[in-house]
Amino acid sequence: MTKFMRFAACLGFIVPFVSAQMAFANDKISEAEGMIERAAELRAEADALAEKAAALIEAAEAEAAAAKEESETAEAATEDSASEAALEGAEGDNIAAAYEEGGKYFTADDVPTFNVAANGEVDWNTFSGFRRYHSECHVCHGPDGEGSTYAPALKKSALDMDYYDFVDVVVNGRKVVGSSANSVMPSFGENKNVMCYLDDIYVYLKARGTEDVARGRPGKKAKKSAEYKEQENACMEG
């Protein structure tokens, strides 16, 4: 067999083999291209899903924020209504002046209270209460009934406590002992500088509690009535 014939024989074997390999390679390339195309499709679907999820999260967060704001608004409105109702109730029972006797003002339940005229003038008892409070009470309870680190704000006590309970504490004193507090309110039942002016101090503190009387010395005051002078003298001299 000549060299040419042997070469031709080799070609007859190699060419089909190479053709088969090329066909196989082309198939794999086509398969890879298909996988790449599918991967691109999957990536696009994933991006779309991620975008949708982000939109849902954003909407949920916005809805939650709106619900929180609505809840806070409703809570604030409820607190305001409760405060207004409490104040209205207090004014009806413990604050609003229903009548006057000898320059002193009383509620419908005969509890001493204050009176502030349209021009800002306070009744004499309230002015007297300012003076007596700052003479006898402010060292412990702070100026203007605001309280201190040592004793509570009496402007709140005058609103929260029943009048007769308030008087009882001043007359007999009170001791509070607990895990977080240990305080003693001395008795003032024998102190005429307090007892003869106790109602004055009480109405002054109520006026401070409602902010009808501002901090500091009242700028305008009514005159001391003859009845007040008589009662004052009788108490201090008795």
ZICOR-V938855 format. One record per residue. RES is the residue in three letters. PHI is phi in degrees with one decimal (999 if undefined). OMEGA is omega in whole degrees, 0 to 359 (* if undefined). D_LAST is the distance of its C-alpha to the last C-alpha in Angstrom with 1 decimal. Layout:
RES_PHI_OMEGA_D_LAST / RES_PHI_OMEGA_D_LAST
This chain:
MET_999_183_157.9 / THR_-75.9_178_157.6 / LYS_-61.7_182_154.4 / PHE_-63.5_181_153.8 / MET_-66.7_178_154.0 / ARG_-64.1_179_151.6 / PHE_-63.6_179_149.2 / ALA_-63.6_180_149.4 / ALA_-66.5_178_148.7 / CYS_-63.4_179_145.6 / LEU_-60.9_179_144.4 / GLY_-61.2_178_145.0 / PHE_-88.7_186_142.6 / ILE_-71.4_186_140.0 / VAL_-59.0_178_139.6 / PRO_-60.8_181_138.5 / PHE_-64.3_180_136.1 / VAL_-63.7_180_134.5 / SER_-61.7_179_134.3 / ALA_-65.0_180_132.5 / GLN_-66.2_179_130.1 / MET_-64.9_178_129.4 / ALA_-64.0_179_128.8 / PHE_-62.9_180_126.4 / ALA_-63.2_179_124.6 / ASN_-63.0_178_124.4 / ASP_-63.2_180_122.9 / LYS_-66.0_177_120.3 / ILE_-62.4_179_119.5 / SER_-63.4_179_119.1 / GLU_-64.8_179_116.9 / ALA_-65.1_178_114.7 / GLU_-61.4_177_114.5 / GLY_-64.0_179_113.4 / MET_-65.8_178_110.7 / ILE_-63.0_179_109.5 / GLU_-64.2_179_109.4 / ARG_-66.7_178_107.5 / ALA_-62.3_178_105.1 / ALA_-63.4_179_104.5 / GLU_-65.0_178_103.8 / LEU_-63.3_178_101.4 / ARG_-62.8_179_99.6 / ALA_-65.1_178_99.2 / GLU_-63.7_180_97.9 / ALA_-64.1_178_95.4 / ASP_-62.6_180_94.3 / ALA_-64.6_179_93.8 / LEU_-64.7_179_91.8 / ALA_-63.0_179_89.7 / GLU_-64.1_179_89.0 / LYS_-65.9_179_88.1 / ALA_-62.9_179_85.8 / ALA_-62.7_179_84.1 / ALA_-65.5_179_83.6 / LEU_-65.2_179_82.1 / ILE_-62.8_180_79.7 / GLU_-61.8_180_78.6 / ALA_-65.5_180_78.1 / ALA_-64.4_179_76.1 / GLU_-64.5_178_73.9 / ALA_-64.5_179_73.3 / GLU_-65.2_179_72.4 / ALA_-65.2_179_70.0 / ALA_-64.2_179_68.3 / ALA_-65.3_179_68.0 / ALA_-65.3_179_66.6 / LYS_-63.8_180_64.1 / GLU_-62.9_180_63.0 / GLU_-63.9_179_62.7 / SER_-65.0_179_60.7 / GLU_-64.2_178_58.3 / THR_-64.3_179_58.0 / ALA_-65.4_180_57.3 / GLU_-64.8_179_54.7 / ALA_-63.5_179_53.0 / ALA_-64.4_179_53.0 / THR_-64.6_179_51.6 / GLU_-63.0_179_48.8 / ASP_-62.8_180_48.1 / SER_-64.6_180_48.1 / ALA_-65.3_179_45.8 / SER_-65.0_179_43.4 / GLU_-63.7_180_43.6 / ALA_-65.3_179_43.1 / ALA_-63.8_180_40.1 / LEU_-67.0_178_38.6 / GLU_-63.0_178_39.5 / GLY_-65.1_180_37.9 / ALA_-65.9_181_34.7 / GLU_-64.7_181_34.6 / GLY_-74.9_187_35.2 / ASP_-106.0_193_32.6 / ASN_-128.2_187_30.0 / ILE_-127.4_188_30.4 / ALA_-59.8_179_31.9 / ALA_-73.2_179_29.5 / ALA_-101.8_179_30.4 / TYR_-159.4_184_28.1 / GLU_-131.9_177_25.4 / GLU_-138.4_177_22.4 / GLY_58.3_180_20.6 / GLY_88.2_178_22.0 / LYS_-100.7_182_21.1 / TYR_-110.6_183_24.1 / PHE_-136.7_173_24.8 / THR_-80.4_179_27.9 / ALA_-63.7_179_29.8 / ASP_-94.5_177_28.1 / ASP_66.7_177_24.6 / VAL_-97.6_180_23.9 / PRO_-56.9_177_22.2 / THR_-148.3_185_25.0 / PHE_-104.8_175_26.2 / ASN_-144.5_177_28.5 / VAL_-119.1_181_31.2 / ALA_-71.5_181_33.2 / ALA_-61.0_180_37.0 / ASN_-87.9_178_36.7 / GLY_90.8_181_34.5 / GLU_-75.0_178_31.2 / VAL_-94.7_176_28.2 / ASP_-66.6_185_25.2 / TRP_-61.1_182_22.1 / ASN_-60.5_179_20.2 / THR_-66.2_177_23.2 / PHE_-64.7_177_23.4 / SER_-61.2_178_19.8 / GLY_-61.7_176_20.6 / PHE_-59.1_182_23.6 / ARG_-66.5_183_21.7 / ARG_-69.9_177_18.9 / TYR_-60.3_183_21.7 / HIS_-76.8_174_23.8 / SER_-90.1_189_21.1 / GLU_-118.0_193_20.1 / CYS_-116.8_193_22.8 / HIS_-70.3_181_26.2 / VAL_-59.2_179_27.2 / CYS_-91.5_189_28.0 / HIS_-94.3_175_28.4 / GLY_82.1_179_30.4 / PRO_-64.1_175_30.0 / ASP_62.7_178_29.7 / GLY_72.5_186_29.0 / GLU_-80.4_181_32.7 / GLY_86.2_180_32.3 / SER_-151.7_177_34.0 / THR_-71.0_183_36.3 / TYR_-97.6_185_33.3 / ALA_-146.5_185_31.1 / PRO_-71.2_178_31.8 / ALA_-77.6_183_31.4 / LEU_-72.7_178_28.2 / LYS_-65.9_175_29.6 / LYS_-81.1_181_31.9 / SER_-60.9_181_29.4 / ALA_-65.1_178_27.3 / LEU_-89.0_186_30.6 / ASP_-81.2_184_32.0 / MET_-89.5_170_29.0 / ASP_-65.3_182_27.5 / TYR_-54.9_184_24.1 / TYR_-71.8_174_22.7 / ASP_-69.0_178_24.6 / PHE_-60.3_180_23.3 / VAL_-61.9_182_19.6 / ASP_-61.2_180_20.7 / VAL_-65.0_180_22.4 / VAL_-66.7_183_19.5 / VAL_-70.3_189_17.1 / ASN_-104.2_182_19.8 / GLY_79.4_180_22.3 / ARG_-157.9_177_26.0 / LYS_-122.8_179_29.3 / VAL_-116.0_180_32.6 / VAL_-125.6_180_35.7 / GLY_-160.4_181_39.2 / SER_-67.5_182_42.6 / SER_-113.2_182_41.7 / ALA_-149.6_176_38.0 / ASN_-151.0_185_35.5 / SER_-132.1_180_32.0 / VAL_-128.4_173_28.6 / MET_-101.0_182_25.3 / PRO_-69.0_177_22.5 / SER_-80.7_177_19.3 / PHE_-115.9_184_16.3 / GLY_-61.8_180_13.9 / GLU_-103.6_183_11.9 / ASN_-96.8_182_12.3 / LYS_-65.5_179_9.5 / ASN_-68.2_174_12.5 / VAL_-103.2_188_14.1 / MET_-65.4_180_11.8 / CYS_-72.8_182_10.2 / TYR_-127.9_185_13.9 / LEU_-62.2_179_15.8 / ASP_-64.3_178_17.6 / ASP_-62.4_179_18.6 / ILE_-61.7_181_20.1 / TYR_-61.4_183_21.8 / VAL_-69.5_176_23.4 / TYR_-62.2_181_24.5 / LEU_-66.6_175_26.2 / LYS_-64.2_179_27.9 / ALA_-64.1_176_29.3 / ARG_-71.4_182_30.6 / GLY_-63.7_179_32.1 / THR_-88.7_183_34.0 / GLU_65.7_174_34.9 / ASP_-71.0_174_33.8 / VAL_-117.8_183_31.9 / ALA_-76.7_177_34.1 / ARG_-64.2_179_33.3 / GLY_93.2_182_31.8 / ARG_-71.4_177_29.5 / PRO_-57.0_184_29.8 / GLY_-75.1_181_32.2 / LYS_-130.2_180_30.8 / LYS_-141.5_175_27.4 / ALA_-75.0_179_26.2 / LYS_-74.9_176_24.0 / LYS_-71.7_183_20.3 / SER_-79.0_178_19.8 / ALA_-62.9_178_18.0 / GLU_-61.7_179_16.2 / TYR_-63.9_180_15.1 / LYS_-58.5_181_13.8 / GLU_-63.5_180_11.8 / GLN_-66.9_179_10.3 / GLU_-62.2_181_9.8 / ASN_-63.3_180_8.1 / ALA_-62.0_181_5.7 / CYS_-70.3_184_5.2 / MET_-69.3_182_5.7 / GLU_-93.6_184_3.8 / GLY_-77.4_*_0.0
